[in-house]
Amino acid sequence: MSLNNIVSYEIIAHETPNVIRNCKNCKKSTEFSCSDKFRVNANQKMIDIWLIYKCINCEGTWNCPILSRVHVNRIDPLRHQKYMENNKDMIWYHAFQISNLRKRCDAVNKDIAYEIRKGNSESISSEVTIRITCKYDFGLRIDKLIAEILGVSRSKVNALAKAGAFLFIPDVTLKDKVIDNLQISVKGNWKL
């Protein structure tokens, strides 16, 4: 008898990635952490918005540009209000824009604390589909995630992949990064 159960997992980031750039106060390249605050500056009808980062050594700041010299009418009022209120979801959205941060910094430290939260009860079946929800991209590899969920080593995950134990939707590889709404069908009897 073949059963296929769907098990949901949510990857929850506990912090935002730090950026590495030159600190004017420390006079060296160092890590900056997100302060969870925006700086909003308006000059007449033109608006500038930055996400503030703080040096982890000296509390010096760096303002990461979000919007520059944009007419206030071109910004959605709800979005503008979120900037004004330092809305955490909006802050984290911008703090996880890794490609944008890489253009403005020496590097981005994506090694952050996260948790994998299981969404439904335990099941044992001959095939399990794992559905992943991941709100933020921070470079977590699929093979590492599967190893953590199954409680096996990454080399065991690679061996299972070579044996055809995994089917990915959309079509990705083990070395790819985890994306939102990823589905992984796992063959074999696993207790999840």
C-alpha positions as CSV (number, residue, x, y, z in Angstrom):
1,M,0.0,0.0,0.0
2,S,1.4,3.4,-1.0
3,L,0.6,6.4,1.0
4,N,1.7,10.0,0.2
5,N,1.4,12.4,3.1
6,I,2.2,16.2,2.8
7,V,4.2,17.6,5.7
8,S,4.6,21.4,5.9
9,Y,7.7,23.1,7.2
10,E,8.3,26.8,7.7
11,I,11.8,28.3,7.8
12,I,11.8,31.2,10.2
13,A,14.7,33.6,10.2
14,H,15.5,34.9,13.7
15,E,17.7,37.7,12.5
16,T,18.6,39.7,9.4
17,P,22.0,39.2,7.5
18,N,24.8,41.4,8.6
19,V,26.7,43.4,6.0
20,I,30.5,43.9,5.8
21,R,31.8,47.2,4.8
22,N,34.2,49.9,5.8
23,C,33.4,51.7,9.1
24,K,34.4,55.3,9.1
25,N,34.9,55.3,12.9
26,C,36.8,52.0,13.2
27,K,38.8,52.7,10.1
28,K,38.5,49.1,8.9
29,S,36.1,46.7,7.2
30,T,33.7,45.4,9.8
31,E,30.2,43.9,10.2
32,F,27.1,46.1,10.4
33,S,23.8,44.8,11.7
34,C,20.4,46.1,10.8
35,S,19.0,48.5,13.4
36,D,15.4,47.7,12.4
37,K,14.8,51.4,11.6
38,F,14.3,53.5,8.5
39,R,15.4,57.0,8.1
40,V,12.9,59.0,6.1
41,N,13.8,62.5,4.9
42,A,11.5,64.7,2.9
43,N,12.4,67.9,1.0
44,Q,9.2,69.5,-0.2
45,K,7.6,66.7,-2.2
46,M,10.7,64.7,-2.7
47,I,11.5,61.8,-0.3
48,D,14.6,59.8,0.5
49,I,14.4,56.5,2.6
50,W,17.3,54.6,4.0
51,L,17.6,51.4,6.1
52,I,19.9,52.1,9.0
53,Y,22.7,49.7,9.9
54,K,25.0,49.9,12.9
55,C,28.6,48.8,13.3
56,I,28.8,45.9,15.7
57,N,32.0,47.4,17.2
58,C,31.4,51.1,17.6
59,E,27.7,51.8,16.9
60,G,28.7,53.9,13.9
61,T,25.9,53.9,11.3
62,W,25.6,53.4,7.6
63,N,22.4,54.3,5.7
64,C,21.5,51.8,3.0
65,P,19.5,53.7,0.3
66,I,16.0,52.3,-0.3
67,L,14.5,55.2,-2.3
68,S,16.3,58.3,-3.5
69,R,14.7,61.6,-4.6
70,V,11.3,60.1,-5.3
71,H,8.2,62.2,-5.5
72,V,5.9,61.4,-2.6
73,N,2.9,60.8,-5.0
74,R,4.8,58.0,-6.6
75,I,4.9,56.0,-3.4
76,D,1.9,53.9,-2.4
77,P,0.4,55.5,0.7
78,L,0.2,52.2,2.6
79,R,3.9,51.5,1.8
80,H,4.8,55.1,2.8
81,Q,3.1,54.6,6.2
82,K,5.1,51.4,6.7
83,Y,8.3,53.3,6.2
84,M,7.2,56.0,8.6
85,E,6.2,53.4,11.3
86,N,9.4,51.3,10.9
87,N,7.2,48.3,10.0
88,K,9.2,45.1,10.8
89,D,8.0,43.2,7.7
90,M,9.0,46.1,5.4
91,I,12.4,46.4,7.2
92,W,13.1,42.7,6.9
93,Y,12.0,42.7,3.2
94,H,14.7,45.2,2.5
95,A,17.3,43.6,4.8
96,F,17.0,40.4,2.9
97,Q,17.5,41.9,-0.6
98,I,20.9,40.2,-0.8
99,S,21.7,41.2,-4.4
100,N,21.0,44.9,-3.6
101,L,23.2,44.7,-0.5
102,R,26.1,43.1,-2.3
103,K,26.2,46.0,-4.7
104,R,26.7,48.4,-1.8
105,C,28.9,46.4,0.5
106,D,32.1,44.4,0.6
107,A,30.1,41.2,1.5
108,V,26.9,40.0,3.1
109,N,27.0,37.5,6.0
110,K,24.1,35.2,5.4
111,D,25.0,32.8,8.2
112,I,22.0,33.7,10.4
113,A,20.0,31.9,13.1
114,Y,16.9,30.3,11.9
115,E,14.4,27.6,12.9
116,I,12.6,24.9,11.0
117,R,9.0,24.8,12.3
118,K,6.9,21.7,11.4
119,G,3.3,22.4,10.4
120,N,1.5,19.2,11.0
121,S,1.6,15.9,12.9
122,E,4.0,13.0,12.5
123,S,3.4,10.5,9.9
124,I,5.1,7.4,8.5
125,S,4.5,6.5,4.8
126,S,6.2,5.1,1.8
127,E,6.4,8.5,0.2
128,V,6.3,11.9,1.8
129,T,6.0,15.3,0.2
130,I,7.6,18.1,2.1
131,R,6.2,21.5,1.4
132,I,8.6,24.4,2.4
133,T,7.5,27.9,3.2
134,C,10.5,30.3,3.3
135,K,9.7,34.0,3.5
136,Y,13.2,35.3,3.1
137,D,16.1,34.1,1.0
138,F,19.3,33.9,3.0
139,G,21.2,31.2,1.0
140,L,20.1,28.1,2.8
141,R,21.0,25.1,0.6
142,I,18.4,22.4,-0.2
143,D,20.7,19.6,0.8
144,K,21.3,21.1,4.2
145,L,17.6,21.6,4.8
146,I,16.8,18.0,3.8
147,A,19.5,16.7,6.1
148,E,18.1,18.7,9.0
149,I,14.5,17.6,8.4
150,L,15.4,13.9,7.9
151,G,18.0,13.9,10.7
152,V,20.8,12.5,8.4
153,S,24.1,13.8,7.2
154,R,24.5,15.8,4.0
155,S,26.5,12.9,2.4
156,K,23.6,10.6,3.1
157,V,21.2,13.1,1.4
158,N,23.6,13.2,-1.6
159,A,23.6,9.3,-1.7
160,L,19.8,9.3,-1.5
161,A,19.6,11.8,-4.3
162,K,21.8,9.7,-6.5
163,A,19.5,6.8,-5.8
164,G,16.5,8.8,-7.1
165,A,14.9,9.3,-3.7
166,F,13.9,13.0,-4.3
167,L,11.6,14.8,-6.7
168,F,11.7,18.6,-6.6
169,I,8.9,20.9,-7.7
170,P,10.0,23.2,-9.2
171,D,12.9,21.5,-10.9
172,V,15.9,22.4,-8.8
173,T,19.1,20.6,-7.5
174,L,20.4,19.8,-4.0
175,K,23.0,22.6,-4.3
176,D,20.4,25.2,-5.1
177,K,19.0,27.6,-2.5
178,V,15.7,27.0,-0.7
179,I,12.9,28.9,-2.3
180,D,9.3,29.6,-1.1
181,N,6.7,27.0,-2.0
182,L,9.4,24.3,-2.7
183,Q,8.0,20.8,-2.7
184,I,10.2,17.8,-2.1
185,S,8.8,14.3,-2.6
186,V,10.9,11.8,-0.6
187,K,10.7,8.0,-1.3
188,G,11.1,5.6,1.5
189,N,9.7,5.2,5.0
190,W,10.6,8.3,6.9
191,K,9.2,9.4,10.2
192,L,8.6,13.2,9.9
